[in-house]
Amino acid sequence: MTSFFRTTLIAAAALTAGAAFAQSTGKIKVGLMLPATGTYAALGVAIENGFKLFVAEQGGKLGGREVEYVKVDDESDPAKATDNVNKLVKRDNVDVLVGSVHSGVAMAMAKVAKDTGTLLIVPNAGADAVTGAMCAPNIFRSSFSNWQPGYAMGEVVAKKGLKTVVTITWKYAAGDESVRGFKDAFEKAGGKVTKELSLPFPNVEFQALLTEIAAAKPDAVYTFFSGGGAVKFVKDYAAAGLKGKIPLYGAFVTDGTLEAQGADAEGIFSTLHYADNLNNPRDKAFRLAYAKTYKLQPDVFAVQGYDAAQILGVGLVAVKGDTSKKAEFAAAVEKAKIDSPRGAFTLSKAHNPVQDIYLRKVVGMENQVVSIASKSLADPARGCKM
Ligand code: BEZ
């Protein structure tokens, strides 16, 4: 071997070793892609708070590496999502992506994560495809699939002996899939969804649709709205004279919104993987720490952010901070039991939580547990080939 080649080989080896060293030491860059504006802004804040709380509890480090954040306001706008996520991956060189709230934005993130191999942890968006057709070894979710709470509520409403339901939601993946989950269970049990009403995200002009509901006189209404839109929907439902006449069942419609909804939310039933009075020791400690740190009560979104950081922590500990070891990272997370405030959960083969879904009722300013609607519910992971 000539001395030129020997020198080149040594230089290349040094570069490779340097890159590997950089991947397992120094700060770990977390790209937080969440909404800071628009109807889902408060959800983004709660997720970030929850994530940072867990990291702070670990002394600011995960897997031995100090955590640093690069933030993007995704505005819950799928049209801007690919550009936003590419900036985080290509310009900012983040080690891991965390986001987002909106299903359409999360699908764009999943595509980039799949194409580039970047680790992605989804701390809210329920798009079924993220842990379905788009599933990948480097993509994880700490929240739910849109199908899960919908399916659990379909069983609840059928068991109550109600026969006809009108659904109302935003026309995009989260609304469509939530309704699909509801229908899967409700119609299997003999019920009938007689009308599916929707409006484009994030519109809140509900009046004409509420008039249609009043005329249709179903036994019940099933809805998915969240954030600012959910506040307005619950208020408009009451103002239209429907509260107390046609029972309203939902997913997310009363989470993080009770103060703004006030008495109009009282008595609403919903299904979700968290509630405000679980009273298990893990949740009590979490709620106390969250309230102390942020002077706010946590909600389901804060829990999902906290658990996204827990998932990242499990993986990083297993690979000693080396994010290039994707297979070992995934193997550790797949084996783990995540000690969540919602109750411990595991991830399915498609990397979506297998979890209890609670039936909750609004009492005062709380989503209080009534029962477990669905024990250890797993998403069907339609189309996942992993
Ligand atoms: C979604 O777009 O997947 C979503 C947004 C807010 C709450 C729940 C789900």
Boltz pocket constraint, residues with backbone or C-beta under 6 A from the ligand:
constraints:
  - pocket:
      binder: B
      contacts: [[A, 40], [A, 101], [A, 102], [A, 103], [A, 104], [A, 124], [A, 125], [A, 126], [A, 127], [A, 146], [A, 174], [A, 226], [A, 252]]
      max_distance: 6.0
